[in-house]
C-alpha cells in the first residue's frame, strides 16, 4: 500500500508529469527525412554488377542532417552507405549478383537522419537483370603478312561477349568505320586488300546484349617494327623520297640503297653512301608512282642482310612549302608566323629543336594556319623552328626556312 504525504510529494509528481510532456513534444517535433528514386525505377533494366542509383534525399526542416543509407534487394538488406562528410548525398549503387541474371528484382533505399529517424523510398519493382557489358579486349597486336594483308591478334579477357567488332581508319580518310564482326571467343583475324602506300589504324571492342566494351589499344601499320634498321620513307611532293634508318653497324664500309622498279617490282641498286650515313634523298622518282626501298651495309668482304622494307607513293605534283618563317618573343611565349603557299595541304606541322638536340614535332595545326604560339619555352635556351605541310599519307611539302631565337 502506497501513501502520499504532504505537498512535497505532490510537487514531485507535478515535475515528473511536466518532464514527460516535454519529452513527448521533442519526439513529435523531430524531423523525418525524405528520399526519392529517379533511376533505376519500376520496369527498368539493370546489369549484373554495380548500377548507380540516381536519387535525391534530404532531412526535414530544422533537422541535424542525414546520417546513412541502407539498400534493400528483394526485401533483404545488402549494403550501407554513409552520408558525405560535407553533407551532400553520396554516390550509391545497387550491386546485383550474377545469380539474378535473367530474373526480375525489386529494391528500395532507406535513409536515416542524425536524430535516428528514417524514411524508406518507394519500392522499385519488376526490374529485369541483364548481363554486364564485356571486358575490353587487351593487347591488340598487328603483324604484316605482306604488302596487302595484316594479321591482328588480341587477348579475350571476357567470358560473356556475343562477339567482337574490328574497326579501321585509313590515314587519308581520318574516320574509323567497322569492317568486321567476329564470333565470341575469337582472338585473331586478318585484313586484306590493303594498299602498300597507305597507313591503316585498327581498334577492337567486344559486345553483348547489354552493350559494348571500351575500345582496345590502337595499332597501325606505321608502327610495325623495322628491326634494328627502322627504315622509314617520306615523299616530298612528286620528285623526292627521303629515307632514314639507324646505323647500328660497326666498321661498315658504306650502305647500299635499293629500290623496286615500278614496272617489274624487282629491286635494283640505286646508290651507295658512305659509312655512318643515316639518311638518303632519292630525287630520281616519278610523280604518282609507288616504290619500295631497302638498305644493307657492306664491309671489305661481305654484305649484310637487308633492312625492313618500306613502301611509299609520290604525290602527283611538287608543292611549294611554307616560306618567310619568322619568330618573335612575347611574355614567356614564342610567336611564329609564315606564308602559306598552297591550298593542297591537309595540316601544318611545326617542328622545334632545343639547344643542340634533334628537331621534334611540336604542333599539328589545321590546314591554312599561318601562325602559332609556343608557351613551353624557358629562359636562357636557344630554340630553332621549322614548318612543313602534310599532303597525305607520309607525303609532305618541303620545309620552310629555319629560324632561331634565344629566350631571355
Secondary structure, 3 states (H helix, E strand, C coil): CCCCCHHHHHHHHHHHHHHHHHHHHHHHHCCCCEEEEEECCCCCEEECEEEEEEEEEECCCCCCCEEEEEEEECCEEEEEEECCCCCCCCCEEEEECHHHCCCEEEEEEEEEECCCCEEECCCEEEEEEECCCCCCCEEEEEEEEECCEEEEEEECCCCCCCEEEEEEEECCCCCCEEEEEEECCCCEEEECCCCCCCCEEEEEEEEECCEECCCCCCEEHHHCCCCCCCCEEEEECCCEEEEECCCCCCCCCEEEEEEECCCCCCEEEEEEEECCCCEEEECCCCCCCEEEEEEEEECCCCECCCCCCEEEECCCCCCCCCEEEEEEECCCCEEEEEECCCCCCCEEEEEEEECCCCCEEEEEEECCCCEEEECCCCCCCEEEEEEEEEEECCEECCCCCCEEEECC
